């Protein structure tokens, strides 16, 4: 399987995971929120918003265009920090799904 196909599956799994733990239906951020210069747009978005509207969207666009993937990806620690007070099962599911995307991008 190509890295793009593998990433496509991992992004679908991440979306499914976010839906299953009720973190997908977040309001779309205002346009200016996307102009943030902070990592993960922490000053303008909640992490589930960033995952849906920035992370997944940008990686999916690269998959669809068969574009070059980033050299590295290390989002799982941010997800773990954000979800530190969530139910352990929620935290584990989301962090594992994000870590799989990290692994695929970094190994591609």
PDB file as gemmi writes it, atoms N, CA and C in Angstrom:
CRYST1    1.000    1.000    1.000  90.00  90.00  90.00 P 1                      
ATOM      1  N   UNK A   1       0.856  -1.182   0.000  1.00  0.00           N  
ATOM      2  CA  UNK A   1       0.000   0.000   0.000  1.00  0.00           C  
ATOM      3  C   UNK A   1       0.899   1.240   0.000  1.00  0.00           C  
ATOM      4  N   UNK A   2       0.523   2.230  -0.782  1.00  0.00           N  
ATOM      5  CA  UNK A   2       1.321   3.456  -0.850  1.00  0.00           C  
ATOM      6  C   UNK A   2       1.123   4.280   0.429  1.00  0.00           C  
ATOM      7  N   UNK A   3       2.085   5.139   0.741  1.00  0.00           N  
ATOM      8  CA  UNK A   3       1.907   6.007   1.915  1.00  0.00           C  
ATOM      9  C   UNK A   3       0.641   6.861   1.826  1.00  0.00           C  
ATOM     10  N   UNK A   4       0.297   7.329   0.616  1.00  0.00           N  
ATOM     11  CA  UNK A   4      -0.913   8.143   0.464  1.00  0.00           C  
ATOM     12  C   UNK A   4      -2.170   7.333   0.769  1.00  0.00           C  
ATOM     13  N   UNK A   5      -2.215   6.088   0.306  1.00  0.00           N  
ATOM     14  CA  UNK A   5      -3.370   5.231   0.581  1.00  0.00           C  
ATOM     15  C   UNK A   5      -3.446   4.895   2.067  1.00  0.00           C  
ATOM     16  N   UNK A   6      -2.294   4.622   2.653  1.00  0.00           N  
ATOM     17  CA  UNK A   6      -2.250   4.314   4.085  1.00  0.00           C  
ATOM     18  C   UNK A   6      -2.698   5.522   4.909  1.00  0.00           C  
ATOM     19  N   UNK A   7      -2.234   6.708   4.515  1.00  0.00           N  
ATOM     20  CA  UNK A   7      -2.628   7.923   5.217  1.00  0.00           C  
ATOM     21  C   UNK A   7      -4.113   8.202   5.038  1.00  0.00           C  
ATOM     22  N   UNK A   8      -4.643   7.951   3.857  1.00  0.00           N  
ATOM     23  CA  UNK A   8      -6.066   8.135   3.607  1.00  0.00           C  
ATOM     24  C   UNK A   8      -6.880   7.286   4.580  1.00  0.00           C  
ATOM     25  N   UNK A   9      -6.493   6.045   4.762  1.00  0.00           N  
ATOM     26  CA  UNK A   9      -7.183   5.161   5.702  1.00  0.00           C  
ATOM     27  C   UNK A   9      -7.049   5.670   7.133  1.00  0.00           C  
ATOM     28  N   UNK A  10      -5.850   6.108   7.498  1.00  0.00           N  
ATOM     29  CA  UNK A  10      -5.626   6.596   8.862  1.00  0.00           C  
ATOM     30  C   UNK A  10      -6.430   7.861   9.148  1.00  0.00           C  
ATOM     31  N   UNK A  11      -6.546   8.737   8.156  1.00  0.00           N  
ATOM     32  CA  UNK A  11      -7.350   9.953   8.334  1.00  0.00           C  
ATOM     33  C   UNK A  11      -8.830   9.608   8.485  1.00  0.00           C  
ATOM     34  N   UNK A  12      -9.288   8.630   7.724  1.00  0.00           N  
ATOM     35  CA  UNK A  12     -10.681   8.175   7.866  1.00  0.00           C  
ATOM     36  C   UNK A  12     -10.911   7.584   9.251  1.00  0.00           C  
ATOM     37  N   UNK A  13      -9.935   6.830   9.727  1.00  0.00           N  
ATOM     38  CA  UNK A  13     -10.041   6.245  11.062  1.00  0.00           C  
ATOM     39  C   UNK A  13     -10.037   7.335  12.131  1.00  0.00           C  
ATOM     40  N   UNK A  14      -9.200   8.348  11.958  1.00  0.00           N  
ATOM     41  CA  UNK A  14      -9.175   9.451  12.922  1.00  0.00           C  
ATOM     42  C   UNK A  14     -10.524  10.162  12.942  1.00  0.00           C  
ATOM     43  N   UNK A  15     -11.090  10.420  11.776  1.00  0.00           N  
ATOM     44  CA  UNK A  15     -12.407  11.047  11.726  1.00  0.00           C  
ATOM     45  C   UNK A  15     -13.441  10.177  12.438  1.00  0.00           C  
ATOM     46  N   UNK A  16     -13.445   8.886  12.157  1.00  0.00           N  
ATOM     47  CA  UNK A  16     -14.387   7.967  12.810  1.00  0.00           C  
ATOM     48  C   UNK A  16     -14.209   7.973  14.320  1.00  0.00           C  
ATOM     49  N   UNK A  17     -12.971   8.000  14.742  1.00  0.00           N  
ATOM     50  CA  UNK A  17     -12.686   8.024  16.178  1.00  0.00           C  
ATOM     51  C   UNK A  17     -13.213   9.306  16.807  1.00  0.00           C  
ATOM     52  N   UNK A  18     -12.936  10.440  16.178  1.00  0.00           N  
ATOM     53  CA  UNK A  18     -13.427  11.712  16.708  1.00  0.00           C  
ATOM     54  C   UNK A  18     -14.949  11.737  16.754  1.00  0.00           C  
ATOM     55  N   UNK A  19     -15.587  11.157  15.754  1.00  0.00           N  
ATOM     56  CA  UNK A  19     -17.050  11.069  15.758  1.00  0.00           C  
ATOM     57  C   UNK A  19     -17.527  10.190  16.915  1.00  0.00           C  
ATOM     58  N   UNK A  20     -16.858   9.065  17.122  1.00  0.00           N  
ATOM     59  CA  UNK A  20     -17.298   8.095  18.137  1.00  0.00           C  
ATOM     60  C   UNK A  20     -17.173   8.631  19.559  1.00  0.00           C  
ATOM     61  N   UNK A  21     -16.268   9.575  19.775  1.00  0.00           N  
ATOM     62  CA  UNK A  21     -16.099  10.144  21.121  1.00  0.00           C  
ATOM     63  C   UNK A  21     -16.693  11.546  21.210  1.00  0.00           C  
ATOM     64  N   UNK A  22     -17.488  11.911  20.206  1.00  0.00           N  
ATOM     65  CA  UNK A  22     -18.211  13.183  20.166  1.00  0.00           C  
ATOM     66  C   UNK A  22     -17.291  14.408  20.165  1.00  0.00           C  
ATOM     67  N   UNK A  23     -16.196  14.319  19.409  1.00  0.00           N  
ATOM     68  CA  UNK A  23     -15.295  15.466  19.255  1.00  0.00           C  
ATOM     69  C   UNK A  23     -15.269  15.985  17.820  1.00  0.00           C  
ATOM     70  N   UNK A  24     -16.113  15.448  16.955  1.00  0.00           N  
ATOM     71  CA  UNK A  24     -16.114  15.854  15.549  1.00  0.00           C  
ATOM     72  C   UNK A  24     -17.004  17.064  15.293  1.00  0.00           C  
ATOM     73  N   UNK A  25     -18.141  17.120  15.928  1.00  0.00           N  
ATOM     74  CA  UNK A  25     -19.123  18.174  15.654  1.00  0.00           C  
ATOM     75  C   UNK A  25     -18.779  19.460  16.388  1.00  0.00           C  
ATOM     76  N   UNK A  26     -17.673  20.037  15.987  1.00  0.00           N  
ATOM     77  CA  UNK A  26     -17.241  21.308  16.563  1.00  0.00           C  
ATOM     78  C   UNK A  26     -17.563  22.418  15.575  1.00  0.00           C  
ATOM     79  N   UNK A  27     -17.872  23.603  16.080  1.00  0.00           N  
ATOM     80  CA  UNK A  27     -18.202  24.691  15.151  1.00  0.00           C  
ATOM     81  C   UNK A  27     -16.990  25.092  14.309  1.00  0.00           C  
ATOM     82  N   UNK A  28     -17.246  25.435  13.071  1.00  0.00           N  
ATOM     83  CA  UNK A  28     -16.160  25.896  12.199  1.00  0.00           C  
ATOM     84  C   UNK A  28     -15.633  27.218  12.759  1.00  0.00           C  
ATOM     85  N   UNK A  29     -14.313  27.307  12.932  1.00  0.00           N  
ATOM     86  CA  UNK A  29     -13.738  28.554  13.449  1.00  0.00           C  
ATOM     87  C   UNK A  29     -13.935  29.709  12.466  1.00  0.00           C  
ATOM     88  N   UNK A  30     -13.917  30.900  13.001  1.00  0.00           N  
ATOM     89  CA  UNK A  30     -13.980  32.094  12.153  1.00  0.00           C  
ATOM     90  C   UNK A  30     -12.747  32.114  11.256  1.00  0.00           C  
ATOM     91  N   UNK A  31     -12.851  32.770  10.119  1.00  0.00           N  
ATOM     92  CA  UNK A  31     -11.766  32.785   9.133  1.00  0.00           C  
ATOM     93  C   UNK A  31     -10.440  33.255   9.728  1.00  0.00           C  
ATOM     94  N   UNK A  32     -10.492  34.254  10.585  1.00  0.00           N  
ATOM     95  CA  UNK A  32      -9.237  34.780  11.144  1.00  0.00           C  
ATOM     96  C   UNK A  32      -8.558  33.800  12.097  1.00  0.00           C  
ATOM     97  N   UNK A  33      -9.294  32.832  12.610  1.00  0.00           N  
ATOM     98  CA  UNK A  33      -8.704  31.827  13.502  1.00  0.00           C  
ATOM     99  C   UNK A  33      -7.635  31.003  12.778  1.00  0.00           C  
ATOM    100  N   UNK A  34      -7.785  30.867  11.469  1.00  0.00           N  
ATOM    101  CA  UNK A  34      -6.837  30.095  10.682  1.00  0.00           C  
ATOM    102  C   UNK A  34      -5.519  30.835  10.459  1.00  0.00           C  
ATOM    103  N   UNK A  35      -5.475  32.130  10.785  1.00  0.00           N  
ATOM    104  CA  UNK A  35      -4.268  32.933  10.612  1.00  0.00           C  
ATOM    105  C   UNK A  35      -3.313  32.825  11.788  1.00  0.00           C  
ATOM    106  N   UNK A  36      -3.646  32.043  12.781  1.00  0.00           N  
ATOM    107  CA  UNK A  36      -2.808  31.897  13.966  1.00  0.00           C  
ATOM    108  C   UNK A  36      -1.396  31.467  13.596  1.00  0.00           C  
ATOM    109  N   UNK A  37      -0.442  31.977  14.330  1.00  0.00           N  
ATOM    110  CA  UNK A  37       0.954  31.586  14.135  1.00  0.00           C  
ATOM    111  C   UNK A  37       1.408  30.614  15.231  1.00  0.00           C  
ATOM    112  N   UNK A  38       0.504  30.294  16.130  1.00  0.00           N  
ATOM    113  CA  UNK A  38       0.826  29.385  17.236  1.00  0.00           C  
ATOM    114  C   UNK A  38       0.676  27.927  16.768  1.00  0.00           C  
ATOM    115  N   UNK A  39       1.502  27.040  17.345  1.00  0.00           N  
ATOM    116  CA  UNK A  39       1.329  25.620  16.998  1.00  0.00           C  
ATOM    117  C   UNK A  39      -0.095  25.161  17.321  1.00  0.00           C  
ATOM    118  N   UNK A  40      -0.667  24.386  16.418  1.00  0.00           N  
ATOM    119  CA  UNK A  40      -2.009  23.832  16.581  1.00  0.00           C  
ATOM    120  C   UNK A  40      -3.075  24.911  16.756  1.00  0.00           C  
ATOM    121  N   UNK A  41      -2.758  26.149  16.399  1.00  0.00           N  
ATOM    122  CA  UNK A  41      -3.689  27.283  16.540  1.00  0.00           C  
ATOM    123  C   UNK A  41      -4.253  27.353  17.967  1.00  0.00           C  
ATOM    124  N   UNK A  42      -3.412  27.079  18.965  1.00  0.00           N  
ATOM    125  CA  UNK A  42      -3.896  26.993  20.349  1.00  0.00           C  
ATOM    126  C   UNK A  42      -4.514  28.290  20.847  1.00  0.00           C  
ATOM    127  N   UNK A  43      -4.165  29.399  20.216  1.00  0.00           N  
ATOM    128  CA  UNK A  43      -4.715  30.678  20.663  1.00  0.00           C  
ATOM    129  C   UNK A  43      -6.063  31.005  20.027  1.00  0.00           C  
ATOM    130  N   UNK A  44      -6.457  30.231  19.016  1.00  0.00           N  
ATOM    131  CA  UNK A  44      -7.698  30.558  18.309  1.00  0.00           C  
ATOM    132  C   UNK A  44      -8.668  29.392  18.152  1.00  0.00           C  
ATOM    133  N   UNK A  45      -8.221  28.164  18.449  1.00  0.00           N  
ATOM    134  CA  UNK A  45      -9.075  26.994  18.268  1.00  0.00           C  
ATOM    135  C   UNK A  45      -8.873  25.999  19.402  1.00  0.00           C  
ATOM    136  N   UNK A  46      -9.909  25.217  19.633  1.00  0.00           N  
ATOM    137  CA  UNK A  46      -9.773  24.050  20.503  1.00  0.00           C  
ATOM    138  C   UNK A  46      -9.128  22.950  19.644  1.00  0.00           C  
ATOM    139  N   UNK A  47      -8.446  22.019  20.271  1.00  0.00           N  
ATOM    140  CA  UNK A  47      -7.754  20.986  19.505  1.00  0.00           C  
ATOM    141  C   UNK A  47      -8.695  20.192  18.580  1.00  0.00           C  
ATOM    142  N   UNK A  48      -9.896  19.811  19.009  1.00  0.00           N  
ATOM    143  CA  UNK A  48     -10.764  19.098  18.064  1.00  0.00           C  
ATOM    144  C   UNK A  48     -11.084  19.919  16.808  1.00  0.00           C  
ATOM    145  N   UNK A  49     -11.228  21.232  16.961  1.00  0.00           N  
ATOM    146  CA  UNK A  49     -11.444  22.091  15.792  1.00  0.00           C  
ATOM    147  C   UNK A  49     -10.225  22.044  14.881  1.00  0.00           C  
ATOM    148  N   UNK A  50      -9.046  22.171  15.477  1.00  0.00           N  
ATOM    149  CA  UNK A  50      -7.816  22.171  14.689  1.00  0.00           C  
ATOM    150  C   UNK A  50      -7.641  20.830  13.968  1.00  0.00           C  
ATOM    151  N   UNK A  51      -7.912  19.738  14.682  1.00  0.00           N  
ATOM    152  CA  UNK A  51      -7.786  18.419  14.054  1.00  0.00           C  
ATOM    153  C   UNK A  51      -8.701  18.313  12.832  1.00  0.00           C  
ATOM    154  N   UNK A  52      -9.933  18.747  12.992  1.00  0.00           N  
ATOM    155  CA  UNK A  52     -10.904  18.611  11.897  1.00  0.00           C  
ATOM    156  C   UNK A  52     -10.646  19.588  10.755  1.00  0.00           C  
ATOM    157  N   UNK A  53     -10.505  20.853  11.075  1.00  0.00           N  
ATOM    158  CA  UNK A  53     -10.497  21.884  10.044  1.00  0.00           C  
ATOM    159  C   UNK A  53      -9.109  22.234   9.507  1.00  0.00           C  
ATOM    160  N   UNK A  54      -8.064  21.817  10.203  1.00  0.00           N  
ATOM    161  CA  UNK A  54      -6.712  22.118   9.731  1.00  0.00           C  
ATOM    162  C   UNK A  54      -5.949  20.821   9.450  1.00  0.00           C  
ATOM    163  N   UNK A  55      -5.705  20.032  10.480  1.00  0.00           N  
ATOM    164  CA  UNK A  55      -4.871  18.842  10.366  1.00  0.00           C  
ATOM    165  C   UNK A  55      -5.423  17.844   9.345  1.00  0.00           C  
ATOM    166  N   UNK A  56      -6.620  17.364   9.571  1.00  0.00           N  
ATOM    167  CA  UNK A  56      -7.200  16.373   8.663  1.00  0.00           C  
ATOM    168  C   UNK A  56      -7.419  16.989   7.289  1.00  0.00           C  
ATOM    169  N   UNK A  57      -7.933  18.203   7.241  1.00  0.00           N  
ATOM    170  CA  UNK A  57      -8.225  18.840   5.949  1.00  0.00           C  
ATOM    171  C   UNK A  57      -6.966  19.014   5.108  1.00  0.00           C  
ATOM    172  N   UNK A  58      -5.882  19.476   5.721  1.00  0.00           N  
ATOM    173  CA  UNK A  58      -4.652  19.702   4.948  1.00  0.00           C  
ATOM    174  C   UNK A  58      -4.011  18.389   4.515  1.00  0.00           C  
ATOM    175  N   UNK A  59      -3.974  17.419   5.418  1.00  0.00           N  
ATOM    176  CA  UNK A  59      -3.393  16.130   5.040  1.00  0.00           C  
ATOM    177  C   UNK A  59      -4.247  15.439   3.978  1.00  0.00           C  
ATOM    178  N   UNK A  60      -5.567  15.548   4.087  1.00  0.00           N  
ATOM    179  CA  UNK A  60      -6.436  14.945   3.075  1.00  0.00           C  
ATOM    180  C   UNK A  60      -6.216  15.596   1.720  1.00  0.00           C  
ATOM    181  N   UNK A  61      -5.999  16.901   1.703  1.00  0.00           N  
ATOM    182  CA  UNK A  61      -5.723  17.590   0.434  1.00  0.00           C  
ATOM    183  C   UNK A  61      -4.422  17.071  -0.182  1.00  0.00           C  
ATOM    184  N   UNK A  62      -3.411  16.819   0.651  1.00  0.00           N  
ATOM    185  CA  UNK A  62      -2.153  16.263   0.146  1.00  0.00           C  
ATOM    186  C   UNK A  62      -2.364  14.847  -0.390  1.00  0.00           C  
ATOM    187  N   UNK A  63      -3.162  14.056   0.317  1.00  0.00           N  
ATOM    188  CA  UNK A  63      -3.467  12.695  -0.142  1.00  0.00           C  
ATOM    189  C   UNK A  63      -4.178  12.762  -1.493  1.00  0.00           C  
ATOM    190  N   UNK A  64      -5.197  13.590  -1.590  1.00  0.00           N  
ATOM    191  CA  UNK A  64      -5.982  13.687  -2.820  1.00  0.00           C  
ATOM    192  C   UNK A  64      -5.127  14.131  -4.008  1.00  0.00           C  
ATOM    193  N   UNK A  65      -4.173  15.035  -3.747  1.00  0.00           N  
ATOM    194  CA  UNK A  65      -3.302  15.550  -4.809  1.00  0.00           C  
ATOM    195  C   UNK A  65      -2.051  14.695  -4.984  1.00  0.00           C  
ATOM    196  N   UNK A  66      -1.913  13.680  -4.144  1.00  0.00           N  
ATOM    197  CA  UNK A  66      -0.700  12.859  -4.115  1.00  0.00           C  
ATOM    198  C   UNK A  66       0.534  13.747  -3.969  1.00  0.00           C  
ATOM    199  N   UNK A  67       0.372  14.771  -3.118  1.00  0.00           N  
ATOM    200  CA  UNK A  67       1.442  15.727  -2.891  1.00  0.00           C  
ATOM    201  C   UNK A  67       2.471  15.216  -1.903  1.00  0.00           C  
ATOM    202  N   UNK A  68       3.532  15.972  -1.768  1.00  0.00           N  
ATOM    203  CA  UNK A  68       4.595  15.627  -0.820  1.00  0.00           C  
ATOM    204  C   UNK A  68       4.071  15.778   0.595  1.00  0.00           C  
ATOM    205  N   UNK A  69       4.355  14.783   1.413  1.00  0.00           N  
ATOM    206  CA  UNK A  69       3.928  14.824   2.810  1.00  0.00           C  
ATOM    207  C   UNK A  69       4.977  15.533   3.643  1.00  0.00           C  
ATOM    208  N   UNK A  70       4.584  16.098   4.789  1.00  0.00           N  
ATOM    209  CA  UNK A  70       5.573  16.734   5.668  1.00  0.00           C  
ATOM    210  C   UNK A  70       6.658  15.733   6.055  1.00  0.00           C  
ATOM    211  N   UNK A  71       7.831  16.243   6.402  1.00  0.00           N  
ATOM    212  CA  UNK A  71       8.949  15.371   6.773  1.00  0.00           C  
ATOM    213  C   UNK A  71       8.678  14.643   8.089  1.00  0.00           C  
ATOM    214  N   UNK A  72       8.026  15.328   9.002  1.00  0.00           N  
ATOM    215  CA  UNK A  72       7.701  14.724  10.294  1.00  0.00           C  
ATOM    216  C   UNK A  72       6.319  15.178  10.735  1.00  0.00           C  
ATOM    217  N   UNK A  73       5.783  14.434  11.681  1.00  0.00           N  
ATOM    218  CA  UNK A  73       4.482  14.772  12.246  1.00  0.00           C  
ATOM    219  C   UNK A  73       4.494  14.264  13.683  1.00  0.00           C  
ATOM    220  N   UNK A  74       4.143  15.128  14.619  1.00  0.00           N  
ATOM    221  CA  UNK A  74       4.187  14.748  16.032  1.00  0.00           C  
ATOM    222  C   UNK A  74       3.046  15.436  16.780  1.00  0.00           C  
ATOM    223  N   UNK A  75       1.826  15.069  16.427  1.00  0.00           N  
ATOM    224  CA  UNK A  75       0.633  15.690  16.994  1.00  0.00           C  
ATOM    225  C   UNK A  75       0.107  14.926  18.206  1.00  0.00           C  
ATOM    226  N   UNK A  76       0.409  13.641  18.304  1.00  0.00           N  
ATOM    227  CA  UNK A  76      -0.124  12.817  19.397  1.00  0.00           C  
ATOM    228  C   UNK A  76       0.152  13.395  20.789  1.00  0.00           C  
ATOM    229  N   UNK A  77       1.340  13.928  21.074  1.00  0.00           N  
ATOM    230  CA  UNK A  77       1.552  14.511  22.409  1.00  0.00           C  
ATOM    231  C   UNK A  77       0.607  15.681  22.706  1.00  0.00           C  
ATOM    232  N   UNK A  78       0.279  16.473  21.704  1.00  0.00           N  
ATOM    233  CA  UNK A  78      -0.662  17.580  21.907  1.00  0.00           C  
ATOM    234  C   UNK A  78      -2.055  17.042  22.196  1.00  0.00           C  
ATOM    235  N   UNK A  79      -2.438  15.988  21.481  1.00  0.00           N  
ATOM    236  CA  UNK A  79      -3.743  15.375  21.730  1.00  0.00           C  
ATOM    237  C   UNK A  79      -3.797  14.796  23.137  1.00  0.00           C  
ATOM    238  N   UNK A  80      -2.724  14.160  23.545  1.00  0.00           N  
ATOM    239  CA  UNK A  80      -2.687  13.585  24.889  1.00  0.00           C  
ATOM    240  C   UNK A  80      -2.784  14.681  25.945  1.00  0.00           C  
ATOM    241  N   UNK A  81      -2.074  15.777  25.758  1.00  0.00           N  
ATOM    242  CA  UNK A  81      -2.136  16.890  26.717  1.00  0.00           C  
ATOM    243  C   UNK A  81      -3.532  17.496  26.753  1.00  0.00           C  
ATOM    244  N   UNK A  82      -4.135  17.703  25.593  1.00  0.00           N  
ATOM    245  CA  UNK A  82      -5.472  18.291  25.530  1.00  0.00           C  
ATOM    246  C   UNK A  82      -6.489  17.398  26.231  1.00  0.00           C  
ATOM    247  N   UNK A  83      -6.339  16.103  26.082  1.00  0.00           N  
ATOM    248  CA  UNK A  83      -7.307  15.149  26.616  1.00  0.00           C  
ATOM    249  C   UNK A  83      -6.922  14.602  27.990  1.00  0.00           C  
ATOM    250  N   UNK A  84      -6.018  15.257  28.678  1.00  0.00           N  
ATOM    251  CA  UNK A  84      -5.542  14.736  29.960  1.00  0.00           C  
ATOM    252  C   UNK A  84      -6.650  14.542  30.985  1.00  0.00           C  
ATOM    253  N   UNK A  85      -7.714  15.314  30.907  1.00  0.00           N  
ATOM    254  CA  UNK A  85      -8.819  15.175  31.865  1.00  0.00           C  
ATOM    255  C   UNK A  85     -10.023  14.441  31.284  1.00  0.00           C  
ATOM    256  N   UNK A  86      -9.870  13.921  30.071  1.00  0.00           N  
ATOM    257  CA  UNK A  86     -10.962  13.172  29.435  1.00  0.00           C  
ATOM    258  C   UNK A  86     -10.995  11.752  29.994  1.00  0.00           C  
ATOM    259  N   UNK A  87     -12.072  11.050  29.671  1.00  0.00           N  
ATOM    260  CA  UNK A  87     -12.143   9.637  30.062  1.00  0.00           C  
ATOM    261  C   UNK A  87     -10.941   8.910  29.471  1.00  0.00           C  
ATOM    262  N   UNK A  88     -10.326   8.011  30.229  1.00  0.00           N  
ATOM    263  CA  UNK A  88      -9.152   7.296  29.718  1.00  0.00           C  
ATOM    264  C   UNK A  88      -9.402   6.603  28.373  1.00  0.00           C  
ATOM    265  N   UNK A  89     -10.579   6.041  28.187  1.00  0.00           N  
ATOM    266  CA  UNK A  89     -10.859   5.365  26.920  1.00  0.00           C  
ATOM    267  C   UNK A  89     -10.904   6.362  25.763  1.00  0.00           C  
ATOM    268  N   UNK A  90     -11.472   7.538  26.000  1.00  0.00           N  
ATOM    269  CA  UNK A  90     -11.504   8.580  24.971  1.00  0.00           C  
ATOM    270  C   UNK A  90     -10.093   9.011  24.623  1.00  0.00           C  
ATOM    271  N   UNK A  91      -9.312   9.295  25.659  1.00  0.00           N  
ATOM    272  CA  UNK A  91      -7.936   9.738  25.442  1.00  0.00           C  
ATOM    273  C   UNK A  91      -7.158   8.686  24.649  1.00  0.00           C  
ATOM    274  N   UNK A  92      -7.274   7.435  25.039  1.00  0.00           N  
ATOM    275  CA  UNK A  92      -6.529   6.367  24.372  1.00  0.00           C  
ATOM    276  C   UNK A  92      -6.924   6.238  22.907  1.00  0.00           C  
ATOM    277  N   UNK A  93      -8.220   6.230  22.618  1.00  0.00           N  
ATOM    278  CA  UNK A  93      -8.681   6.088  21.238  1.00  0.00           C  
ATOM    279  C   UNK A  93      -8.174   7.218  20.347  1.00  0.00           C  
ATOM    280  N   UNK A  94      -8.313   8.447  20.821  1.00  0.00           N  
ATOM    281  CA  UNK A  94      -7.917   9.600  20.011  1.00  0.00           C  
ATOM    282  C   UNK A  94      -6.404   9.650  19.845  1.00  0.00           C  
ATOM    283  N   UNK A  95      -5.678   9.462  20.931  1.00  0.00           N  
ATOM    284  CA  UNK A  95      -4.217   9.532  20.854  1.00  0.00           C  
ATOM    285  C   UNK A  95      -3.676   8.436  19.938  1.00  0.00           C  
ATOM    286  N   UNK A  96      -4.227   7.237  20.017  1.00  0.00           N  
ATOM    287  CA  UNK A  96      -3.770   6.158  19.136  1.00  0.00           C  
ATOM    288  C   UNK A  96      -4.056   6.477  17.670  1.00  0.00           C  
ATOM    289  N   UNK A  97      -5.218   7.045  17.386  1.00  0.00           N  
ATOM    290  CA  UNK A  97      -5.561   7.385  15.999  1.00  0.00           C  
ATOM    291  C   UNK A  97      -4.644   8.493  15.468  1.00  0.00           C  
ATOM    292  N   UNK A  98      -4.368   9.487  16.303  1.00  0.00           N  
ATOM    293  CA  UNK A  98      -3.464  10.567  15.888  1.00  0.00           C  
ATOM    294  C   UNK A  98      -2.039  10.036  15.742  1.00  0.00           C  
ATOM    295  N   UNK A  99      -1.613   9.180  16.657  1.00  0.00           N  
ATOM    296  CA  UNK A  99      -0.259   8.610  16.591  1.00  0.00           C  
ATOM    297  C   UNK A  99      -0.060   7.802  15.313  1.00  0.00           C  
ATOM    298  N   UNK A 100      -1.113   7.139  14.854  1.00  0.00           N  
ATOM    299  CA  UNK A 100      -0.999   6.382  13.595  1.00  0.00           C  
ATOM    300  C   UNK A 100      -0.788   7.323  12.424  1.00  0.00           C  
ATOM    301  N   UNK A 101      -1.475   8.449  12.404  1.00  0.00           N  
ATOM    302  CA  UNK A 101      -1.252   9.448  11.352  1.00  0.00           C  
ATOM    303  C   UNK A 101       0.187   9.967  11.454  1.00  0.00           C  
ATOM    304  N   UNK A 102       0.621  10.284  12.671  1.00  0.00           N  
ATOM    305  CA  UNK A 102       2.016  10.740  12.879  1.00  0.00           C  
ATOM    306  C   UNK A 102       3.000   9.738  12.289  1.00  0.00           C  
ATOM    307  N   UNK A 103       2.793   8.459  12.606  1.00  0.00           N  
ATOM    308  CA  UNK A 103       3.723   7.417  12.161  1.00  0.00           C  
ATOM    309  C   UNK A 103       3.778   7.334  10.642  1.00  0.00           C  
ATOM    310  N   UNK A 104       2.630   7.327  10.016  1.00  0.00           N  
ATOM    311  CA  UNK A 104       2.587   7.203   8.557  1.00  0.00           C  
ATOM    312  C   UNK A 104       3.280   8.381   7.890  1.00  0.00           C  
ATOM    313  N   UNK A 105       2.973   9.590   8.342  1.00  0.00           N  
ATOM    314  CA  UNK A 105       3.586  10.777   7.735  1.00  0.00           C  
ATOM    315  C   UNK A 105       5.092  10.764   7.946  1.00  0.00           C  
ATOM    316  N   UNK A 106       5.531  10.453   9.146  1.00  0.00           N  
ATOM    317  CA  UNK A 106       6.959  10.491   9.465  1.00  0.00           C  
ATOM    318  C   UNK A 106       7.735   9.409   8.729  1.00  0.00           C  
ATOM    319  N   UNK A 107       7.113   8.246   8.529  1.00  0.00           N  
ATOM    320  CA  UNK A 107       7.805   7.151   7.841  1.00  0.00           C  
ATOM    321  C   UNK A 107       7.705   7.227   6.320  1.00  0.00           C  
ATOM    322  N   UNK A 108       6.844   8.094   5.812  1.00  0.00           N  
ATOM    323  CA  UNK A 108       6.644   8.168   4.340  1.00  0.00           C  
ATOM    324  C   UNK A 108       7.873   8.680   3.625  1.00  0.00           C  
TER     325      UNK A 108                                                      
END                                                                             
